[in-house]
Structures are given as structure tokens and as C-alpha cells.
Amino acid sequence: MAKRKIFYSFHFNNDVFRVQQVRNMGVIEGNEPVSPNTWEDLKKSDASVEKWIDDNIGGKSCVVVLIGTETASRKWVKYEIKKAVKDGKGVLGIHVHNLKDPKSGTCTKGTNPFVGLGLSRNGVSFVPKVYDPKSDDAYNDIAKNLSVWVEAAIAQ
């Protein structure tokens, strides 16, 4: 089976190194992050950011929210989640707090970004599944299970 095309949603400033670890596992085909310089240009207007998100979620099978300490509070993560659900994409979350950032090590577990968003599918309340990898081997747990988690989210 071909690798699924994935959109990763995350808090760039806090979690980009953790996200790179997941992206580099090579288990699924993920989108490349926007460069810091491009992001500075994009964030000058909400319409520019929304267009970038909309363009990049299009053609993807699933949105994987990589949950760090502050991910749930991020405006654009919330937008990406709502857009994915509206477009019928698979959606799931993975806590990445136990993946080590080379600068800061592990971080505090973040809250579930799906709670309180009022998501629904086919008129029924919907809260995507969130996975919490093993604290002593988060990297290998994610690498081993990511493709299965993505397929389960797409099937929902």
C-alpha cells in the first residue's frame, strides 16, 4: 500500500524538533513545514494563513495533531482541526511530550486539543482519538503504530 499523505498540525515554536523526529520516521508521507521566513510573511493576515492551511490540507488523507505543552491553545491548530473535520479527513492526536528536544529535553504533557471544539460528523458529536506513547520509548512506540493509527482515523 502507498504511504498516506498527512498534514501535521503542531505548535511550531515549542515542538518543531519533536515533529521532525516523527516526520523523519518515514512511516507516512508528511507535509513539509513552512519555513520561519515564509511564516513571518504569511502571518501578516489571517486570510493568508487560512489559504496556506487550506491549500496544504487539500489532497491529504489525514491530519495528525502532534500535541505538545501548548498545542491545544494555538489558534491555527484549532483552525486546522476544524478544517480537517469539515473536509472529512481522518483526524488523530499524538502526545509528543516524551520525545526529546535537543535543546530542552522532554516537556509537560499538553491537554487534548479536540475537547471543547464542538466537532461533529454526520450530525453526531465527534472527538478524535488521542494516543499517548510509552513514556520510556515514545519514539519507537510512535514509529511502530503511526500507520495503524492513521488508518484507524481515516476509517472513522
FIDO-288438 format. One record per residue (C-alpha): residue in three letters; x, y, z; residue number from 0. Coordinates in steps of 0.25 Angstrom, whole numbers, plus 5000, padded with zeros to 4 digits. Each point is the difference from the previous one (the first is absolute). Example, Ala and Ser with C-alpha at 12.3 -4.5 7.8 and 13.67 -1.06 7.14 Angstrom:
<marti><res>ala</res><c1>5049</c1><c2>4982</c2><c3>5031</c3><n>0</n></marti>
<marti><res>ser</res><c1>5006</c1><c2>5014</c2><c3>4998</c3><n>1</n></marti>
// end
This chain:
<marti><res>met</res><c1>5000</c1><c2>5000</c2><c3>5000</c3><n>0</n></marti>
<marti><res>ala</res><c1>5005</c1><c2>5014</c2><c3>4997</c3><n>1</n></marti>
<marti><res>lys</res><c1>5003</c1><c2>5009</c2><c3>5011</c3><n>2</n></marti>
<marti><res>arg</res><c1>4989</c1><c2>5009</c2><c3>5005</c3><n>3</n></marti>
<marti><res>lys</res><c1>5002</c1><c2>5015</c2><c3>4998</c3><n>4</n></marti>
<marti><res>ile</res><c1>4999</c1><c2>5007</c2><c3>5013</c3><n>5</n></marti>
<marti><res>phe</res><c1>4999</c1><c2>5014</c2><c3>5005</c3><n>6</n></marti>
<marti><res>tyr</res><c1>5007</c1><c2>5002</c2><c3>5013</c3><n>7</n></marti>
<marti><res>ser</res><c1>4994</c1><c2>5011</c2><c3>5010</c3><n>8</n></marti>
<marti><res>phe</res><c1>5008</c1><c2>5005</c2><c3>5011</c3><n>9</n></marti>
<marti><res>his</res><c1>5006</c1><c2>5012</c2><c3>5008</c3><n>10</n></marti>
<marti><res>phe</res><c1>5012</c1><c2>5003</c2><c3>4992</c3><n>11</n></marti>
<marti><res>asn</res><c1>5008</c1><c2>5008</c2><c3>5010</c3><n>12</n></marti>
<marti><res>asn</res><c1>4999</c1><c2>4990</c2><c3>5011</c3><n>13</n></marti>
<marti><res>asp</res><c1>5000</c1><c2>4987</c2><c3>4993</c3><n>14</n></marti>
<marti><res>val</res><c1>5006</c1><c2>5001</c2><c3>4986</c3><n>15</n></marti>
<marti><res>phe</res><c1>5012</c1><c2>4990</c2><c3>5004</c3><n>16</n></marti>
<marti><res>arg</res><c1>4990</c1><c2>4990</c2><c3>5006</c3><n>17</n></marti>
<marti><res>val</res><c1>4992</c1><c2>5001</c2><c3>4987</c3><n>18</n></marti>
<marti><res>gln</res><c1>5013</c1><c2>4998</c2><c3>4991</c3><n>19</n></marti>
<marti><res>gln</res><c1>5002</c1><c2>4987</c2><c3>5008</c3><n>20</n></marti>
<marti><res>val</res><c1>4986</c1><c2>4995</c2><c3>4996</c3><n>21</n></marti>
<marti><res>arg</res><c1>5001</c1><c2>5005</c2><c3>4986</c3><n>22</n></marti>
<marti><res>asn</res><c1>5014</c1><c2>4993</c2><c3>4998</c3><n>23</n></marti>
<marti><res>met</res><c1>4995</c1><c2>4987</c2><c3>5004</c3><n>24</n></marti>
<marti><res>gly</res><c1>4995</c1><c2>4998</c2><c3>4986</c3><n>25</n></marti>
<marti><res>val</res><c1>4988</c1><c2>4992</c2><c3>5003</c3><n>26</n></marti>
<marti><res>ile</res><c1>4991</c1><c2>5009</c2><c3>4993</c3><n>27</n></marti>
<marti><res>glu</res><c1>5001</c1><c2>5012</c2><c3>4991</c3><n>28</n></marti>
<marti><res>gly</res><c1>4999</c1><c2>5013</c2><c3>5007</c3><n>29</n></marti>
<marti><res>asn</res><c1>5000</c1><c2>5014</c2><c3>4996</c3><n>30</n></marti>
<marti><res>glu</res><c1>5012</c1><c2>5009</c2><c3>5001</c3><n>31</n></marti>
<marti><res>pro</res><c1>4999</c1><c2>5011</c2><c3>5010</c3><n>32</n></marti>
<marti><res>val</res><c1>4999</c1><c2>5014</c2><c3>4995</c3><n>33</n></marti>
<marti><res>ser</res><c1>5014</c1><c2>5007</c2><c3>5002</c3><n>34</n></marti>
<marti><res>pro</res><c1>5001</c1><c2>5010</c2><c3>5011</c3><n>35</n></marti>
<marti><res>asn</res><c1>5002</c1><c2>5011</c2><c3>4990</c3><n>36</n></marti>
<marti><res>thr</res><c1>4987</c1><c2>4996</c2><c3>4992</c3><n>37</n></marti>
<marti><res>trp</res><c1>4992</c1><c2>4999</c2><c3>5013</c3><n>38</n></marti>
<marti><res>glu</res><c1>5004</c1><c2>5015</c2><c3>5003</c3><n>39</n></marti>
<marti><res>asp</res><c1>4994</c1><c2>5004</c2><c3>4987</c3><n>40</n></marti>
<marti><res>leu</res><c1>4988</c1><c2>4991</c2><c3>5001</c3><n>41</n></marti>
<marti><res>lys</res><c1>4996</c1><c2>5004</c2><c3>5014</c3><n>42</n></marti>
<marti><res>lys</res><c1>4998</c1><c2>5015</c2><c3>4995</c3><n>43</n></marti>
<marti><res>ser</res><c1>4986</c1><c2>4996</c2><c3>4997</c3><n>44</n></marti>
<marti><res>asp</res><c1>4990</c1><c2>4990</c2><c3>5005</c3><n>45</n></marti>
<marti><res>ala</res><c1>4996</c1><c2>4998</c2><c3>4986</c3><n>46</n></marti>
<marti><res>ser</res><c1>5014</c1><c2>4996</c2><c3>4995</c3><n>47</n></marti>
<marti><res>val</res><c1>5001</c1><c2>4990</c2><c3>5011</c3><n>48</n></marti>
<marti><res>glu</res><c1>4987</c1><c2>4994</c2><c3>4998</c3><n>49</n></marti>
<marti><res>lys</res><c1>5003</c1><c2>4999</c2><c3>4985</c3><n>50</n></marti>
<marti><res>trp</res><c1>5013</c1><c2>4993</c2><c3>5003</c3><n>51</n></marti>
<marti><res>ile</res><c1>4994</c1><c2>4990</c2><c3>5009</c3><n>52</n></marti>
<marti><res>asp</res><c1>4988</c1><c2>4997</c2><c3>4991</c3><n>53</n></marti>
<marti><res>asp</res><c1>5010</c1><c2>4998</c2><c3>4988</c3><n>54</n></marti>
<marti><res>asn</res><c1>5009</c1><c2>4991</c2><c3>5008</c3><n>55</n></marti>
<marti><res>ile</res><c1>4988</c1><c2>4992</c2><c3>5006</c3><n>56</n></marti>
<marti><res>gly</res><c1>4994</c1><c2>4997</c2><c3>4987</c3><n>57</n></marti>
<marti><res>gly</res><c1>5005</c1><c2>4987</c2><c3>4994</c3><n>58</n></marti>
<marti><res>lys</res><c1>5004</c1><c2>4994</c2><c3>5013</c3><n>59</n></marti>
<marti><res>ser</res><c1>4993</c1><c2>4988</c2><c3>5006</c3><n>60</n></marti>
<marti><res>cys</res><c1>5001</c1><c2>5004</c2><c3>5015</c3><n>61</n></marti>
<marti><res>val</res><c1>5004</c1><c2>5011</c2><c3>5010</c3><n>62</n></marti>
<marti><res>val</res><c1>5009</c1><c2>4995</c2><c3>5011</c3><n>63</n></marti>
<marti><res>val</res><c1>5001</c1><c2>5010</c2><c3>5011</c3><n>64</n></marti>
<marti><res>leu</res><c1>5013</c1><c2>4999</c2><c3>5008</c3><n>65</n></marti>
<marti><res>ile</res><c1>4997</c1><c2>5004</c2><c3>5014</c3><n>66</n></marti>
<marti><res>gly</res><c1>5010</c1><c2>5007</c2><c3>5008</c3><n>67</n></marti>
<marti><res>thr</res><c1>4998</c1><c2>5009</c2><c3>5012</c3><n>68</n></marti>
<marti><res>glu</res><c1>4993</c1><c2>5012</c2><c3>4994</c3><n>69</n></marti>
<marti><res>thr</res><c1>4994</c1><c2>4994</c2><c3>4987</c3><n>70</n></marti>
<marti><res>ala</res><c1>4986</c1><c2>5000</c2><c3>5005</c3><n>71</n></marti>
<marti><res>ser</res><c1>5000</c1><c2>5015</c2><c3>5002</c3><n>72</n></marti>
<marti><res>arg</res><c1>5005</c1><c2>5003</c2><c3>4986</c3><n>73</n></marti>
<marti><res>lys</res><c1>4990</c1><c2>5008</c2><c3>4990</c3><n>74</n></marti>
<marti><res>trp</res><c1>5005</c1><c2>4993</c2><c3>4988</c3><n>75</n></marti>
<marti><res>val</res><c1>5001</c1><c2>4986</c2><c3>5005</c3><n>76</n></marti>
<marti><res>lys</res><c1>4985</c1><c2>5002</c2><c3>5004</c3><n>77</n></marti>
<marti><res>tyr</res><c1>4997</c1><c2>5005</c2><c3>4986</c3><n>78</n></marti>
<marti><res>glu</res><c1>5008</c1><c2>4988</c2><c3>4993</c3><n>79</n></marti>
<marti><res>ile</res><c1>4992</c1><c2>4990</c2><c3>5009</c3><n>80</n></marti>
<marti><res>lys</res><c1>4986</c1><c2>5007</c2><c3>4996</c3><n>81</n></marti>
<marti><res>lys</res><c1>5004</c1><c2>5000</c2><c3>4986</c3><n>82</n></marti>
<marti><res>ala</res><c1>5004</c1><c2>4986</c2><c3>4999</c3><n>83</n></marti>
<marti><res>val</res><c1>4987</c1><c2>4995</c2><c3>5007</c3><n>84</n></marti>
<marti><res>lys</res><c1>4992</c1><c2>5009</c2><c3>4991</c3><n>85</n></marti>
<marti><res>asp</res><c1>5007</c1><c2>4994</c2><c3>4988</c3><n>86</n></marti>
<marti><res>gly</res><c1>4998</c1><c2>4986</c2><c3>5004</c3><n>87</n></marti>
<marti><res>lys</res><c1>5015</c1><c2>4997</c2><c3>5003</c3><n>88</n></marti>
<marti><res>gly</res><c1>5005</c1><c2>4990</c2><c3>5010</c3><n>89</n></marti>
<marti><res>val</res><c1>5004</c1><c2>5007</c2><c3>5013</c3><n>90</n></marti>
<marti><res>leu</res><c1>5008</c1><c2>4995</c2><c3>5011</c3><n>91</n></marti>
<marti><res>gly</res><c1>5009</c1><c2>5005</c2><c3>5011</c3><n>92</n></marti>
<marti><res>ile</res><c1>5013</c1><c2>4995</c2><c3>5006</c3><n>93</n></marti>
<marti><res>his</res><c1>5007</c1><c2>5005</c2><c3>5012</c3><n>94</n></marti>
<marti><res>val</res><c1>5014</c1><c2>5004</c2><c3>4997</c3><n>95</n></marti>
<marti><res>his</res><c1>5005</c1><c2>5005</c2><c3>5014</c3><n>96</n></marti>
<marti><res>asn</res><c1>5009</c1><c2>4988</c2><c3>5002</c3><n>97</n></marti>
<marti><res>leu</res><c1>5008</c1><c2>5002</c2><c3>4987</c3><n>98</n></marti>
<marti><res>lys</res><c1>5012</c1><c2>5007</c2><c3>5004</c3><n>99</n></marti>
<marti><res>asp</res><c1>5003</c1><c2>5013</c2><c3>4994</c3><n>100</n></marti>
<marti><res>pro</res><c1>5015</c1><c2>5002</c2><c3>4999</c3><n>101</n></marti>
<marti><res>lys</res><c1>4999</c1><c2>5014</c2><c3>5006</c3><n>102</n></marti>
<marti><res>ser</res><c1>4990</c1><c2>4997</c2><c3>5012</c3><n>103</n></marti>
<marti><res>gly</res><c1>4998</c1><c2>4985</c2><c3>5001</c3><n>104</n></marti>
<marti><res>thr</res><c1>4986</c1><c2>4996</c2><c3>5003</c3><n>105</n></marti>
<marti><res>cys</res><c1>4989</c1><c2>5009</c2><c3>5003</c3><n>106</n></marti>
<marti><res>thr</res><c1>4987</c1><c2>5000</c2><c3>5008</c3><n>107</n></marti>
<marti><res>lys</res><c1>4988</c1><c2>4992</c2><c3>4994</c3><n>108</n></marti>
<marti><res>gly</res><c1>4991</c1><c2>5009</c2><c3>4993</c3><n>109</n></marti>
<marti><res>thr</res><c1>4984</c1><c2>5000</c2><c3>5001</c3><n>110</n></marti>
<marti><res>asn</res><c1>4992</c1><c2>4993</c2><c3>4990</c3><n>111</n></marti>
<marti><res>pro</res><c1>4998</c1><c2>5011</c2><c3>4989</c3><n>112</n></marti>
<marti><res>phe</res><c1>4987</c1><c2>4993</c2><c3>4995</c3><n>113</n></marti>
<marti><res>val</res><c1>4992</c1><c2>5002</c2><c3>5013</c3><n>114</n></marti>
<marti><res>gly</res><c1>4991</c1><c2>5012</c2><c3>5000</c3><n>115</n></marti>
<marti><res>leu</res><c1>5000</c1><c2>5003</c2><c3>4984</c3><n>116</n></marti>
<marti><res>gly</res><c1>4986</c1><c2>4995</c2><c3>4998</c3><n>117</n></marti>
<marti><res>leu</res><c1>5004</c1><c2>4990</c2><c3>4989</c3><n>118</n></marti>
<marti><res>ser</res><c1>4990</c1><c2>4992</c2><c3>4993</c3><n>119</n></marti>
<marti><res>arg</res><c1>4999</c1><c2>4990</c2><c3>4989</c3><n>120</n></marti>
<marti><res>asn</res><c1>4987</c1><c2>4997</c2><c3>4993</c3><n>121</n></marti>
<marti><res>gly</res><c1>4993</c1><c2>5008</c2><c3>5011</c3><n>122</n></marti>
<marti><res>val</res><c1>5006</c1><c2>4991</c2><c3>5011</c3><n>123</n></marti>
<marti><res>ser</res><c1>5010</c1><c2>5006</c2><c3>5010</c3><n>124</n></marti>
<marti><res>phe</res><c1>5014</c1><c2>4996</c2><c3>4997</c3><n>125</n></marti>
<marti><res>val</res><c1>5013</c1><c2>5000</c2><c3>5008</c3><n>126</n></marti>
<marti><res>pro</res><c1>5012</c1><c2>4994</c2><c3>4992</c3><n>127</n></marti>
<marti><res>lys</res><c1>5008</c1><c2>4989</c2><c3>5007</c3><n>128</n></marti>
<marti><res>val</res><c1>5013</c1><c2>5005</c2><c3>5007</c3><n>129</n></marti>
<marti><res>tyr</res><c1>5012</c1><c2>4991</c2><c3>5002</c3><n>130</n></marti>
<marti><res>asp</res><c1>5009</c1><c2>5001</c2><c3>5012</c3><n>131</n></marti>
<marti><res>pro</res><c1>5013</c1><c2>4992</c2><c3>4996</c3><n>132</n></marti>
<marti><res>lys</res><c1>5008</c1><c2>4992</c2><c3>5010</c3><n>133</n></marti>
<marti><res>ser</res><c1>5008</c1><c2>5010</c2><c3>5009</c3><n>134</n></marti>
<marti><res>asp</res><c1>5012</c1><c2>4992</c2><c3>5000</c3><n>135</n></marti>
<marti><res>asp</res><c1>5001</c1><c2>4997</c2><c3>4985</c3><n>136</n></marti>
<marti><res>ala</res><c1>4991</c1><c2>5011</c2><c3>4993</c3><n>137</n></marti>
<marti><res>tyr</res><c1>5008</c1><c2>5000</c2><c3>4987</c3><n>138</n></marti>
<marti><res>asn</res><c1>4999</c1><c2>4985</c2><c3>4997</c3><n>139</n></marti>
<marti><res>asp</res><c1>4985</c1><c2>5000</c2><c3>5005</c3><n>140</n></marti>
<marti><res>ile</res><c1>4996</c1><c2>5010</c2><c3>4990</c3><n>141</n></marti>
<marti><res>ala</res><c1>5009</c1><c2>4994</c2><c3>4989</c3><n>142</n></marti>
<marti><res>lys</res><c1>4993</c1><c2>4987</c2><c3>5002</c3><n>143</n></marti>
<marti><res>asn</res><c1>4986</c1><c2>5004</c2><c3>5001</c3><n>144</n></marti>
<marti><res>leu</res><c1>4999</c1><c2>5013</c2><c3>4992</c3><n>145</n></marti>
<marti><res>ser</res><c1>4995</c1><c2>4994</c2><c3>4987</c3><n>146</n></marti>
<marti><res>val</res><c1>4990</c1><c2>4992</c2><c3>5007</c3><n>147</n></marti>
<marti><res>trp</res><c1>4995</c1><c2>5012</c2><c3>5008</c3><n>148</n></marti>
<marti><res>val</res><c1>4998</c1><c2>5008</c2><c3>4987</c3><n>149</n></marti>
<marti><res>glu</res><c1>4992</c1><c2>4988</c2><c3>4993</c3><n>150</n></marti>
<marti><res>ala</res><c1>4991</c1><c2>5000</c2><c3>5012</c3><n>151</n></marti>
<marti><res>ala</res><c1>4998</c1><c2>5015</c2><c3>5000</c3><n>152</n></marti>
<marti><res>ile</res><c1>4997</c1><c2>4999</c2><c3>4985</c3><n>153</n></marti>
<marti><res>ala</res><c1>4990</c1><c2>4989</c2><c3>5002</c3><n>154</n></marti>
<marti><res>gln</res><c1>4992</c1><c2>5008</c2><c3>5011</c3><n>155</n></marti>
// end
